[in-house]
Amino acid sequence: MNTRTALSVPTQFAESGDIQFSYRRWGKSGGFPLVFLNYFTGNLDDWDPSVTDGLAANYDVILFDNAGVARSGGETPGTVAEMTRDALAFCNALGLKQFHVVGFSLGGMIAQQMALEHPDRIMRIVLLGTGPRGGEGMEFAELSAEEQADPVGFLLGAFFSPSEASQAAGRAYLNRLAGRTHDRDLPVSPKAGEAQLRAIREWGRVPSTNRYADLKNIKHPTLIVHGNKDIVVAPVNALILAEHLPNAQLIVYPDSSHGAQYQHADLFLQHAKLFLEG
């Protein structure tokens, strides 16, 4: 695996029941598995190669499309709990007994649910641009499944702040994504996007009681990374996670929105490696 990069690693498929999952896997031979959980309408090509290759120097990096997403088979469910079930089925199909997880936005919701339901499987958690169940302002009323119709506009507008420096970082990120010219993933279908939207809205609904009670049961070492100008998941949600998770640390990057870890990719890699190495 150690001769591959994000731009050259082939897409593979793994079966679990009646679902065929598409995935890419490369990195340090014998390295500890690092499973990436993606954001709303994201596919295999949307992970920043500079980040994934940077982590692949030390870890067995695994990207995958969850059920019904892009080239994976099956139906995309409409709740985070069901998505977590499918994500674990994928990990089982690869024979992963224990692993670290990196969850971005919707993926961070799945990571939290997986840690609650299967605490023995996950060792360390990296949460990017996400929030707790029932978090502040997480109704996502303005989000739509049609965002992917203009992916460049969506990514520059949502992932990066309006500043000149942030927008330049956004264009650099898009150029890195375009570096893979063969074996590219399929777009996420509107049907899958609509199901994902139902799931994140259900996650964001404020419960009548015990709003953040479950977080105390996620005792894994957790790194929370957020942008101070995130317009998708309000930054206060990162602070709520840090306050209620018993073993968490929080990093907030300046002048950055939902894709803070891509705008500050080099710095994020330093922070992530320090954290994962424990």
C-alpha positions in Angstrom: 0.0 0.0 0.0 2.9 2.4 0.7 3.6 3.1 -3.0 0.2 4.5 -3.7 -1.1 8.1 -3.3 -4.6 9.6 -3.2 -4.3 10.4 -6.9 -3.2 6.9 -8.0 -4.8 4.4 -5.5 -7.4 2.3 -7.3 -11.1 2.2 -6.3 -12.0 -1.2 -4.8 -15.2 -2.8 -3.7 -16.2 -4.8 -0.6 -19.4 -6.6 -0.1 -21.5 -6.9 3.1 -24.9 -8.6 2.7 -26.5 -7.1 -0.4 -24.4 -3.9 -0.3 -21.3 -3.4 -2.4 -19.2 -0.6 -0.9 -16.7 1.4 -3.0 -13.5 2.4 -1.2 -9.9 3.4 -1.6 -7.1 2.2 0.8 -3.5 3.0 0.9 -0.8 4.2 3.4 1.8 2.8 5.7 2.2 -1.0 5.5 1.0 -2.4 8.8 -0.2 1.0 9.9 -3.2 1.4 12.2 -6.4 1.8 10.3 -7.8 5.3 9.9 -11.3 5.3 8.6 -12.7 8.5 7.0 -16.5 9.3 7.2 -17.6 11.9 4.7 -19.8 15.0 4.6 -23.2 15.7 3.0 -23.0 14.8 -0.7 -19.3 14.1 -0.5 -17.7 11.2 -2.4 -14.3 9.6 -2.6 -12.8 12.5 -4.7 -13.8 15.2 -2.1 -11.2 14.3 0.5 -8.2 16.6 0.2 -5.2 14.6 -1.1 -2.7 16.7 0.9 -4.5 15.6 4.1 -5.1 12.0 3.2 -1.6 11.5 1.8 -0.1 13.3 4.8 -1.8 10.9 7.2 -1.1 7.9 4.9 2.6 8.3 5.8 1.8 7.0 9.2 -1.6 5.2 8.9 -3.6 2.7 6.9 -5.9 5.3 5.3 -9.4 4.1 4.3 -11.9 6.2 2.4 -15.3 4.8 1.4 -18.8 5.7 0.1 -21.5 4.7 2.5 -24.6 2.8 1.3 -26.3 4.3 -1.7 -23.6 7.0 -2.1 -21.8 7.5 -5.4 -20.6 4.1 -6.6 -21.7 2.1 -3.5 -24.8 0.0 -3.8 -27.8 -0.2 -1.6 -30.1 2.6 -0.4 -29.0 5.6 1.6 -31.0 5.6 4.8 -32.6 8.7 6.4 -31.1 8.5 9.9 -27.6 8.8 11.3 -28.2 5.6 13.3 -28.9 3.6 10.1 -25.9 5.2 8.4 -23.8 4.1 11.3 -25.0 0.5 10.9 -23.9 0.6 7.3 -20.5 2.1 8.1 -19.8 -0.6 10.6 -20.9 -3.2 8.1 -18.2 -1.8 5.7 -15.6 -2.0 8.4 -16.6 -5.6 9.2 -16.3 -6.4 5.5 -12.7 -5.3 5.6 -12.1 -7.2 8.8 -11.3 -4.1 10.8 -11.4 -5.0 14.5 -10.3 -1.6 15.9 -9.6 1.7 14.1 -9.4 5.4 14.4 -12.1 7.5 12.7 -12.0 10.9 11.1 -15.6 12.3 10.7 -16.3 15.4 8.7 -19.7 17.1 9.2 -22.3 14.3 8.6 -19.4 11.9 9.0 -18.7 13.4 12.5 -22.3 12.6 13.5 -21.8 9.0 12.4 -18.5 8.9 14.3 -20.3 10.0 17.5 -23.0 7.4 17.0 -20.5 4.6 16.3 -18.5 5.5 19.4 -21.7 5.3 21.5 -22.9 2.0 20.0 -19.5 0.3 19.5 -17.1 1.9 21.9 -14.7 -1.1 21.8 -14.2 -0.8 18.0 -12.9 2.9 17.9 -9.7 4.0 19.5 -9.4 7.7 18.7 -11.8 10.2 17.1 -11.2 13.3 15.0 -14.3 15.4 14.5 -14.2 18.0 11.8 -16.9 20.8 11.4 -19.6 18.8 13.2 -21.8 19.1 16.2 -23.7 17.1 18.8 -27.1 15.7 18.4 -29.6 18.5 19.0 -26.9 21.1 18.7 -27.3 24.9 18.4 -28.8 26.0 15.1 -28.4 22.6 13.4 -31.8 22.5 11.7 -30.1 23.0 8.3 -33.2 24.7 6.9 -31.3 26.4 4.1 -29.4 23.3 3.0 -30.7 21.4 0.0 -29.9 18.3 -1.9 -29.3 20.4 -5.0 -26.1 22.0 -3.6 -24.1 19.5 -5.6 -25.4 21.0 -8.9 -22.8 23.7 -8.5 -20.0 22.0 -6.5 -17.5 24.7 -7.0 -19.8 27.4 -5.8 -21.0 25.3 -2.9 -17.5 24.5 -1.8 -16.1 28.0 -2.1 -19.2 29.5 -0.4 -19.6 27.0 2.4 -16.2 25.6 3.1 -14.2 28.9 3.0 -14.8 32.4 4.4 -15.3 35.4 2.1 -11.9 36.8 2.8 -9.4 36.9 -0.1 -7.0 34.6 1.7 -9.7 32.0 2.5 -11.0 32.1 -1.1 -7.5 31.6 -2.4 -7.1 28.6 -0.1 -10.4 27.3 -1.5 -9.2 27.5 -5.1 -6.0 25.7 -4.1 -8.1 23.0 -2.5 -10.2 22.6 -5.6 -7.0 22.3 -7.7 -5.8 19.6 -5.4 -9.1 17.7 -5.9 -8.8 18.0 -9.6 -5.4 16.3 -9.5 -7.0 12.8 -9.8 -7.8 12.5 -13.5 -8.7 8.8 -13.8 -11.0 6.4 -12.0 -12.9 9.2 -10.5 -16.0 8.6 -8.3 -19.6 9.2 -9.4 -21.6 12.2 -8.2 -23.9 11.6 -5.3 -27.4 11.2 -6.6 -30.2 13.6 -5.6 -32.0 10.6 -3.9 -29.0 9.9 -1.7 -28.6 13.6 -1.0 -32.2 13.9 0.1 -31.8 10.9 2.5 -28.6 12.5 3.9 -30.4 15.7 4.4 -33.2 14.0 6.3 -30.6 12.3 8.5 -28.7 15.5 9.5 -32.0 17.3 10.1 -33.1 14.5 12.4 -29.8 14.7 14.2 -30.1 18.4 14.7 -33.6 18.3 16.1 -33.5 19.4 19.8 -34.8 16.7 22.1 -37.2 17.6 24.9 -35.0 16.3 27.6 -31.3 15.3 28.2 -30.0 17.3 25.3 -26.4 16.4 25.5 -26.5 13.5 28.0 -25.1 10.9 25.6 -21.8 12.8 25.1 -20.5 11.8 28.6 -20.5 8.2 27.4 -18.1 8.9 24.5 -14.9 8.5 26.5 -12.5 8.1 23.6 -9.7 10.6 23.1 -11.3 13.1 20.7 -9.8 15.9 18.7 -12.4 18.6 17.6 -11.5 20.9 14.8 -13.6 23.8 13.7 -13.5 27.0 11.7 -14.3 30.2 13.6 -16.5 31.4 10.8 -18.3 28.1 10.0 -21.6 29.0 8.3 -22.8 25.4 8.1 -22.3 24.2 11.7 -22.1 27.1 14.0 -18.7 27.2 16.0 -20.6 27.1 19.3 -21.3 23.4 18.6 -17.6 22.6 18.7 -17.4 24.2 22.2 -20.4 22.2 23.3 -18.7 19.0 22.2 -15.5 20.0 24.0 -17.5 20.8 27.1 -19.4 17.6 27.3 -17.0 15.0 25.9 -14.9 13.7 28.8 -11.6 13.3 26.9 -11.7 16.0 24.2 -9.5 18.8 23.0 -10.6 21.6 20.7 -8.8 23.5 18.0 -10.4 26.5 16.2 -8.8 27.8 13.1 -9.0 31.5 12.2 -10.7 33.1 9.2 -12.2 29.7 8.1 -15.6 28.2 7.5 -16.7 24.6 7.2 -13.5 23.3 5.5 -11.1 24.7 8.1 -8.9 21.6 7.9 -8.4 22.1 4.2 -7.7 25.8 4.4 -5.1 25.1 7.1 -4.1 21.7 5.8 -0.4 21.8 6.8 -1.3 22.9 10.3 -4.1 20.4 10.6 -1.8 17.6 9.7 0.6 18.6 12.4 -2.2 18.7 15.0 -3.8 15.5 13.8 -0.6 13.5 13.9 0.3 14.7 17.4 -3.2 13.7 18.5 -3.3 10.3 16.8 0.1 9.4 18.1 -1.2 10.0 21.6 
